[in-house]
């Protein structure tokens, strides 16, 4: 399960919109919204791209993409 609040905060910090991310992932804005809100699965390759877009380091990965 994604850490939605942490991801959204990082997007805000970087001034990147859901539309920007969706375009970079080559999916619709609606699809990304469902994924970031844990309504649809985010695939590993999408998470990897999201890390690049948001400058999330390997050490930080689990804090954003795995929530207990």
Buried (B, 14 or more C-beta within 10 A) or exposed (E): EBBBEBBBEBBEEEEBEBEBBBEBBEBEBEBBBBBBEEEBEBEEEBBEBBBEBBEBEEEBBEEBBEEE
